[in-house]
Structure formats: structure tokens, C-alpha cells
Amino acid sequence: MSNVTRLHHALPLGAEVVQAVNDLDAGIRRAIDVAKAAGLPQCLIVALLHGQAYSETARMVG
């Protein structure tokens, strides 16, 4: 995932928030690597991530 641009460093965030975002990024990267190693198709990984993002967005705004 070296070709992913991370934009959160451009925002004025507190150190705790930056650390939490970095930890979240690392956790997601590890989970994706494990899923790929287990042989999950990339389309399934993307669908699961998209579904999770959609449900969290719906929970936050609804």
C-alpha cells in the first residue's frame, strides 16, 4: 500500500488524534494483508471495507 496518499497530516490535529489515526491505518493495513494472505479476492476485501464505511457513515448521520 505504498502508493496510498495520506491526507490527515495536512490538517491541524492534536497528537492523540494523529496517533489514533496512525493506529487505525496500521490496523487496517494488517487486516488487509492477512486477508490477502488467506486468499480472499480483492473484490471481496473492497466490498467488505466499503460496506463497513457505509454502515459507519449511516450510523453517524442517522
QUIBELCOR-V703189 format. One record per residue. N is the residue number from 1. RES is the residue in one letter. PHI is phi in radians with two decimals (999 if undefined). Layout:
n=N res=RES phi=PHI
n=N res=RES phi=PHI
This chain:
n=1 res=M phi=999
n=2 res=S phi=-1.29
n=3 res=N phi=-1.64
n=4 res=V phi=-1.59
n=5 res=T phi=-1.58
n=6 res=R phi=-1.77
n=7 res=L phi=-1.67
n=8 res=H phi=-1.12
n=9 res=H phi=-1.22
n=10 res=A phi=-1.47
n=11 res=L phi=-1.65
n=12 res=P phi=-1.38
n=13 res=L phi=-2.00
n=14 res=G phi=-1.23
n=15 res=A phi=-1.06
n=16 res=E phi=-1.15
n=17 res=V phi=-1.18
n=18 res=V phi=-1.05
n=19 res=Q phi=-1.12
n=20 res=A phi=-1.11
n=21 res=V phi=-1.14
n=22 res=N phi=-1.09
n=23 res=D phi=-1.13
n=24 res=L phi=-1.09
n=25 res=D phi=-0.99
n=26 res=A phi=-1.13
n=27 res=G phi=-1.12
n=28 res=I phi=-1.14
n=29 res=R phi=-1.06
n=30 res=R phi=-1.10
n=31 res=A phi=-1.11
n=32 res=I phi=-1.15
n=33 res=D phi=-1.07
n=34 res=V phi=-1.13
n=35 res=A phi=-1.09
n=36 res=K phi=-1.11
n=37 res=A phi=-1.11
n=38 res=A phi=-1.36
n=39 res=G phi=1.65
n=40 res=L phi=-1.14
n=41 res=P phi=-1.13
n=42 res=Q phi=-1.02
n=43 res=C phi=-1.12
n=44 res=L phi=-1.24
n=45 res=I phi=-1.05
n=46 res=V phi=-1.10
n=47 res=A phi=-1.11
n=48 res=L phi=-1.13
n=49 res=L phi=-1.12
n=50 res=H phi=-1.13
n=51 res=G phi=-1.08
n=52 res=Q phi=-1.14
n=53 res=A phi=-1.08
n=54 res=Y phi=-1.12
n=55 res=S phi=-1.16
n=56 res=E phi=-1.18
n=57 res=T phi=-1.08
n=58 res=A phi=-1.09
n=59 res=R phi=-1.16
n=60 res=M phi=-1.29
n=61 res=V phi=-1.74
n=62 res=G phi=-1.88
